[in-house]
Amino acid sequence: MKLSDDSSVFIRGARGVKKSIFASVVVIIIVVGCITAWHLIAARNPASGQQSAPPPIPVTFGEATTEPVPVLVAGLGTVQDYKNVAVKTRVDGQITDVFFTEGQDVKAGDLLFQIDPRPFRAALAQTQANKRKDEAQLQAAQLVLNRYAKLLASATQTQEAYDNQKATVGQLQAAVAADQALIDIAQLNLDYAQIRSPIDGRTGARLVDPGNIVQASQNTTLVTIAQIKPVFVSFTVPQEFLDQIRQNRAKHQLDVIAYASDDKTQLSTGKLTLIDNVIDVATGTVRLKATFANADERLWPGEFVNARLILSTRENAVTVPAQTVMQGPDGPYVYVIKPDESVERRSVAVATTQDGRAVIQEGLGAGDRVVVNGQYRLTDGAKVALSGPRQAADTTAGGSR
């Protein structure tokens, strides 16, 4: 069926109206969505029309405290045994017995080795017999001399015979004295056959086994004995501290603390006993020596240690953890926490840093709250969210699990 021209115009007009209505609906939906989103944002942030303040920065805080702080001079040192003896033989012979175990503590006079004593006993018996023979001859010669003295008074004996007999008596007396000296030597050799410890100390490794023949001329070491209670610690410090050390030592005895190679583990405390009489021109250092009782044997000969000489003590020194202090172009500074929990950048003068604590000479007082960790994100006047050292440690431990 063929439509008229008016009908065609009507159909095209209806289609146009539908398209216009669809476009209007789409626009309305978009507008409603934008309005809804705007209201949601406005509900979450009522001050969206204004610039929002930055959130507080989380930091760990602490307080400046006062405590006595020692003034230290540090040096690298080594532990030295108080005495050290290389035990050697004084006589020749075969070792028959050993009376100690390696690493054993011994006292002065304790028997260590036995050298075959039979040759020395025989030599002693021989010298004793020679003395008895000479004593018998001396006794007979003395009797003859006494008779000659009586006959000389009655003129029945000549002066020459008397003098000769007197000389014979003198020779025999000298022979007896020489025999006694030989006896002493033989007895001494017999005693030397028992090798004893000359000092109190600890034995090292046995260097000669039983059955070996030793000779005094070979200078062979049988065992070494080291006295380790007490011990020395020898260490060096720069020469510029020498005058302070001497002045303080004149006032009182100076303590020395020995630390392990990690410079954290304290091993023992001793007393300064020697300031060397010369400065090493090659290194510009002076050698010091301290004596340690070492009752617990924590110091061992040959061990490297870090020695700290205590010159004096700063009383009521203001200290903070060392990481609190930052370095800037104008020197060291810290962030001080004000009552409103904002921070102030404050310059400080640091006297020294030791054992994880910084000694503040100027800029802080006892009780001042300071930022210990988290300073790198701060600026002067920034707001902070505080957490204590214990809380920070717990957080770190929890995060590392």
Secondary structure as the mmCIF struct_conf table of DSSP 4:
data_model
#
loop_
_struct_conf.conf_type_id
_struct_conf.id
_struct_conf.beg_label_comp_id
_struct_conf.beg_label_asym_id
_struct_conf.beg_label_seq_id
_struct_conf.end_label_comp_id
_struct_conf.end_label_asym_id
_struct_conf.end_label_seq_id
HELX_LH_PP_P HELX_LH_PP_P1 LYS A 2 SER A 4
HELX_RH_AL_P HELX_RH_AL_P1 ASP A 5 ARG A 44
TURN_TY1_P TURN_TY1_P1 PRO A 46 GLY A 49
BEND BEND1 GLN A 50 GLN A 50
HELX_LH_PP_P HELX_LH_PP_P2 GLN A 51 PRO A 56
STRN STRN1 ILE A 57 GLU A 63
STRN STRN2 THR A 65 LYS A 88
BEND BEND2 ARG A 90 VAL A 91
STRN STRN3 GLY A 93 VAL A 98
TURN_TY1_P TURN_TY1_P2 GLU A 102 GLY A 103
STRN STRN4 ASP A 105 VAL A 106
TURN_TY1_P TURN_TY1_P3 ALA A 108 GLY A 109
STRN STRN5 LEU A 111 ILE A 115
HELX_RH_AL_P HELX_RH_AL_P2 ARG A 118 ALA A 153
TURN_TY1_P TURN_TY1_P4 SER A 154 ALA A 155
BEND BEND3 THR A 156 GLN A 157
HELX_RH_AL_P HELX_RH_AL_P3 GLN A 159 TYR A 192
TURN_TY1_P TURN_TY1_P5 ALA A 193 ALA A 193
STRN STRN6 GLN A 194 ARG A 196
BEND BEND4 PRO A 198 ASP A 200
STRN STRN7 GLY A 201 THR A 203
BEND BEND5 VAL A 208 VAL A 208
TURN_TY1_P TURN_TY1_P6 PRO A 210 GLY A 211
STRN STRN8 ILE A 213 VAL A 214
HELX_RH_3T_P HELX_RH_3T_P1 ALA A 216 GLN A 218
TURN_TY1_P TURN_TY1_P7 ASN A 219 ASN A 219
STRN STRN9 THR A 221 PRO A 238
HELX_RH_3T_P HELX_RH_3T_P2 GLN A 239 PHE A 241
HELX_RH_AL_P HELX_RH_AL_P4 LEU A 242 LYS A 251
BEND BEND6 HIS A 252 HIS A 252
HELX_LH_PP_P HELX_LH_PP_P3 GLN A 253 LEU A 254
STRN STRN10 ASP A 255 TYR A 259
TURN_TY1_P TURN_TY1_P8 SER A 261 ASP A 262
BEND BEND7 ASP A 263 ASP A 263
BEND BEND8 THR A 265 THR A 265
STRN STRN11 GLN A 266 ASP A 280
TURN_TY1_P TURN_TY1_P9 VAL A 281 GLY A 284
STRN STRN12 THR A 285 PHE A 292
TURN_TY1_P TURN_TY1_P10 ALA A 295 ASP A 296
BEND BEND9 LEU A 299 LEU A 299
TURN_TY1_P TURN_TY1_P11 PRO A 301 GLY A 302
STRN STRN13 PHE A 304 PRO A 321
HELX_RH_3T_P HELX_RH_3T_P3 ALA A 322 THR A 324
STRN STRN14 MET A 326 GLY A 328
TURN_TY1_P TURN_TY1_P12 PRO A 329 ASP A 330
STRN STRN15 GLY A 331 ILE A 337
HELX_LH_PP_P HELX_LH_PP_P4 LYS A 338 LYS A 338
TURN_TY1_P TURN_TY1_P13 PRO A 339 ASP A 340
BEND BEND10 GLU A 341 GLU A 341
STRN STRN16 SER A 342 SER A 342
STRN STRN17 VAL A 343 SER A 347
STRN STRN18 ALA A 349 GLN A 354
TURN_TY1_P TURN_TY1_P14 ASP A 355 GLY A 356
STRN STRN19 ARG A 357 GLU A 362
BEND BEND11 GLY A 363 GLY A 363
TURN_TY1_P TURN_TY1_P15 ALA A 366 GLY A 367
STRN STRN20 ARG A 369 ASN A 373
HELX_RH_3T_P HELX_RH_3T_P4 GLN A 375 ARG A 377
TURN_TY1_P TURN_TY1_P16 ASP A 380 GLY A 381
STRN STRN21 LYS A 383 LYS A 383
STRN STRN22 VAL A 384 SER A 387
HELX_RH_AL_P HELX_RH_AL_P5 PRO A 389 SER A 400
#
